Amino acid sequence: MNLFVGNLNPETTATGLRTLFSEFGEVVSSKVIIDNATGMSRGFGFVEMADKFHSFDAIDNLDSVFFEGNIISVKEAKQNGMSKGGGGRPGGGGFKRPFKPRPRQDYPRQDNFNSDRY
C-alpha cells in the first residue's frame, strides 16, 4: 500500500522515512520528492509498505507526530487521475475543447428601469 507523507523537513531523506516506517512493517520503497528547478525537497514523499494492515497501523501511529523538526501528516496515497485516461477529471472525459471566444454582439440595452413609467 502506498502512503503519502506530507510536511516533511527539507533535510528529511528517503532513508529516514524508511527507518521511521519500518517500525510498523516491511517497507518496499520510500522516496522524497525533489523539485527539479531547485534540487531541494518539495516537503512531501511516499512510502510503500508490503502489508496494508501494517500501513493502516503506520497511519494511525505516525499521522500528526513530530519528526525531524516538523509535524508530519500520513495518509493513504491517492492514485494519479492522469494515468486512467480521464484527463485528470473525475468521471473521465479525457477530451477538452479549446476555449473559443464568442464574437461580441451589440444588442440594444435592455434595462429593467423604464423612465416613462415614473
N, C-alpha and C positions, 0 to 999 in steps of 0.2 A: 504494500500500500504506500502511496506517495503522500508525503506530508509537506505542507508549506510552513516555513519558519520565517516570521517577519520581525521587524525592528531589531535587526542584528547590529552589533557594534561593527564599525568599519574594519576593525582588526581581527574579527572572527574568521576562522578558516574552516574548510571542509573537514579537516582532521578534528578540530574542536567540536564541530557538530556531531561527527561520528562517535567521538568519545562520550558526549553527553547522552546521545540516544541509545548507545549500546548497553546502558544500564537496564533498558526495558526490553531488549531482544536483539536479534540479529539485524544489523544494518547492511543492506545490499549496496547502497550508494549514498553519497552526500555531496552536495555542491553549493557553493555560494556564488550568486550571480554577480558578474563583474561588468561594469559599464565599459563599452568598447572605446568610447571617446576619452575617458579619463584614466582608465585602468584601475579604478577604485571600486570597492564593493558598493552595490546598489542598496544594501541594507536588508536583503532577504535571500533565502536559499530554499533548497529542497532536500529532504531525507527520504529515502525509500527503504522501507522495512519489509522483511520477509513475511511476517505473520500479521494479519490485520488486527488480531486481538492485542498483540504487543503494541501495534500502532495506536489503538484506542487508549491503551494504558499510558503510552507516552504523551498523548494529547491531554489526558486527564491530569497528569502529573507535571507536565512542563509548560502548559499554557499559563501565561502571566507570572512566570518566575524570573528572577534576577539572574542573568547570565552574561558574564564578561562586561559588566557595566550598564547593561540595558535590560528592561523588562521585555521579554520576547513573547510573541504570540505563535501558537502552534495550532494548525488546523489541517483538515484533510484537504489535499490539493484538488482544485477543480481541473477538469480536462480543458484543454485549449479548444475553443469553439471553431477555430480556423481549420483544424485538422479533420473535421467532419464534413467539410464541403458546404457548410452553411453560411459562408461569408461572414462569420463572426457574429451572426444574429441568432437568437433562439428561434427554433422552429424552422431553420433552414432558409431557403430563399435564394441564396447564392448570388443571383444576378441583380445588380443595382443599376438603374438607368442613370445616365449622367444628367446633371442639372441643366435645364434649358430654360432661360428666362423667357417669359411671355412678352410679346410686344405691347407697349403701352397704348391703351385705348382712351381717347379723350371723350368721355360721355358727358352730357350736361349734368352738372352737380345737382344732386337731389338731397336737399336738407329737410329735416323734419320741421323746421321752423318756417312758417308761412306768414310773411309780414302783412299780407292783406287781411288776415283773419282778425288781427288785433288792432 
